[in-house]
C-alpha cells in the first residue's frame, strides 16, 4: 500500500445565522458563521487521510465541474448541503447560462471508482420540509439507500443507542465493540435493495428500526450513508469525544477509499 495520504473532501457542514437583537426601542442585527466539521477534522489528525473542508457557500462555485477536478480526491463526503447548492451556480441562477450538472458528474466519478458518502443533517437526504431535494437525483442513484419524497427528519430528543450488526465482520466495525453513545436524531431513509448493500447499524426497533449506517457499491466505486450527524445537534459531544468516533470515521474512510 502506498504511503501517500488519501485525499478526502468534506462538502457542506457549515451555515450562517442572522439574528435581530431588540433592546427597548432600539435594534440591531448580527450574522454568525458556524461549522460542524471540527470533530471530524480532529478525528483524522495524524491519520492516513488528508481532509479538505469545502464550506457550503463555497461549494456553490468551487466544487469541480469536470471529472479531472473530482479525481483529485479519493473520497467525497456530502454533509448537510442541499442539492440546489450544486445545481444553481450563479451562471444558471443569475444569468440563465448552462453549466455542467455536478450531480451527474458525482455519479460518473463514483462509477469510475470514487468513494462517495452522504452524512445526515437538515439538508441531507430529503431534509427539513423536503428541501434538501436529493430524492430522484443522480446522487441518490449512487447511494446504498433511497430518500423519502418528504421531510425525513427523525427528531429523538430522549436519545437512542445504535443497534450495531457486530457479527457482520465488516471492517468499518472493527474496534467498535460495546454500546455506542446516544444520538438525538437522524434522517429516515430506506435500504436500497441491491447486491452488495449492507446494513451495519440502525435505530432500535421501538424507534422504527431505521437505517443508521449502510454501505454499498456503484460501478467500480464504493458508497455509504450515515443518517445521523457529524456533530451537534443530532450528535452530542459525548459521541464525538468517545474514542470510537475517530475509529468509526477512520474505518469508514479506509473502507471507502479501499485503503484498508
N, C-alpha and C positions, 0 to 999 in steps of 0.2 A: 504494500500500500504506500502511496506517495506521502511524503511528509508535508506536502503543500496543504495549507488550511483550506477547508471547504468554505465557499462564499455563500452566505445566506442573506437574502433581502427581506426585511420586515416592512410591509407596506401598510400604512394606516396607524392605528393605535394612538391617535392624537385628536384633540378637539379644542375649540375656542369657546369660552363662555363670556357672554355680555351681561352685565348687571347694571341696574339703575338703583342708586342709593338715595333715599329720601331722608332729609334732616330738617324737619319742620317745613318751612316754606320752600327751602332750597333742595336741589337735587343735582346729582352728577352721575356720570356713567363710568364704567371701567370694563376692560376686556382682559381676560386671563387665558393664557395658553396652558394646556395640560397634556402630559404624555403618560401613557401607561406602559411604556416599553422598558422602564428601568429594571424591573425584576428579571426579565429575560436577558437583558444586557449583562447584568451581574452574574446570572447563572452560567453564561457562556464565557466568562472571563477565564483566560488560561486554557481554553479548550481547543479542539481542532477546528472550531468553527469561527469564521470571521463574520461578524454580524454588521450589516449596514441597515440603518433605520431611515426609511423614507416617509416623513410625516404625510398625513392625508392631504393637506393642502398643496404639498409639493408634488405628490403623485399625479395630480390632475395634468400637469405638464411634463413631468420628468420621468415617469415610468416609460421605459423604451417603447418605440413604435416599430421595432423590427426584431426579428429573431436574433440577429447578431448582438443587439443590446441585451436581450434577455439571457443569451448564452454566457454572459459574464458571471452568471450566478448558477450555483448548483441546486439551490432551493429558494423558493419564493413563498413567503407566508403572507396571506391576506388577513388582516385583523381589524375588525371594526371600521371598515371602509365600504361604502355602498358602491354598487355597480355604476351609478351615474357619474361618480368621480373619474371613472376610466372611460366613460362613453362621451361625456360632454366637455371635451377640450375647448378652450376659448375660441379656436378657429371654427368649431362647429357651433357652439352656443352663441357667440357674439357676432361671427362674420359669415355664417352659412357656408363654410368651406368643408369639403370632405377630408377626413383623416383616417388612418388605419384603425381598425377595430381591435383594441388591445385585449378584449375578452377572447376573440378568436385566436389571437397570437399566443395568449397564455395556454390555450388548448393545444395548439400546434407544438408549442415548446415542450409541454408535458408529454405529448405523444412521442416526441423525438427523444425523450429520456430525462426531462427535467423533473424535479421534485416539487409538487405544489401542495400547499396546505391551506385550510381556512380555519381560523380561530374565532370563537364566538364573541358576541357583543351586540349592542343595539343596532349596528349597521353591518352585521354579518348574516349569512344565510338569507332569510327574508326580513328579519329585524323588526324594530318597533313600527307598528302600523303598516307593516309590509313594505317599508320604504327602502330597505337595503337592496331589494329587487334583484337578487341573484337567481331566483326561480326562472327556469326556462332560458338560461343563458349558456353560452359555450363553456363557461367555468363550471356551472353545475354539472354539465355533461361529464366532466373530468373527475369530480369528487366521488368518494365512496358512499355518499349519502345524497338524498334528494330533498329539496326545500319544500316547505309548505307554501301555498299561494296567499297567505295572510300573515298577520302578526304572529310570530312564532316564539315569543318570549315565555320562558318558564321562570317566573319570579318565586323563589322559595326562601323567604326571609328567615325561616327557622333553621335552614341549612340541611344539607344531605351529605352522606358519605358515599363515595362511588362504590359500585359493585364491580369488582375487577375480576376479569377472567384469568386468574392466576395459572390455571392449568393449560392455557393455550400454548405456552412455551415461546410466545412471541418475544423477539429481542427488545422491543420497546418496554416490556415489563420487567426486564432483568434488574435486580436490586431494589425492587419496589414492593417487597413483601410487607404484610401488615396493613392496618387501616390507614387510608389517606385522610388528611384534614378535610373539614367540611367545605363545601361550596354553597353559594347562595343563589344560583340560577344557571340557566343555560338556554340555548336556542333549541326548539323542538325540530327534529329532522326525522327522516326515515332512512333506514339502512338500505342501500341500493342492492337489489337482487342481481348480483353479477359475480362471475367467477373471480376468486381471489380477494373478495371483500371480507374483512374480518372485524367483528365487534370485540374490542378489547376492554371496554368499561362502559357502564351505563348508570342511569339513576336507579334507585331502588324501585321495586315493583309497586310499592304503595304510593310512589310519586310518578307512576306512569311507565317506569322501566325504559325511558327514552335513551337513545344513544348518547354517550359522552365522548368516547374516543373510538374512531373507526379508521381502519387502513384499507388501502386498495391499490389498484394499478390502472394505468391508462396507456395503451401502446407500450412503449419502452420505459415510460416514467412511472413514478410512484406518487401516491396521493394520501392525504389523511384529513380527517375532520376532528377538531377538538371543539366541542359545542359550548363549553364554558369560557371564561375569560382568561387573559394573561395576568390580570391584576384587579384591584377593586373596581366595581363593587361586587361582582359575582365571585371573585376570587380573593378571599380575605388575606391579610398579612400573614396569618397563621399558616396559609398554604404556601405562599412564596418564600417564607422563612424556613419552611420544612426542608431538610436536606434532600428529600425526594423530588422537590421541584426541579432542581438542577439536573438530577439523574434522569427524570422524565424527559426534559427537553433535550438533553444531550442524546438520550436514546432515540427520541423521535427523529432528530436531525441525522443521527448516524444511520438509521434505517432509511430515511427519506432520500439521503444522498448516496446510499449504498456504501457508506464509509465503514460500517461495522462488519 
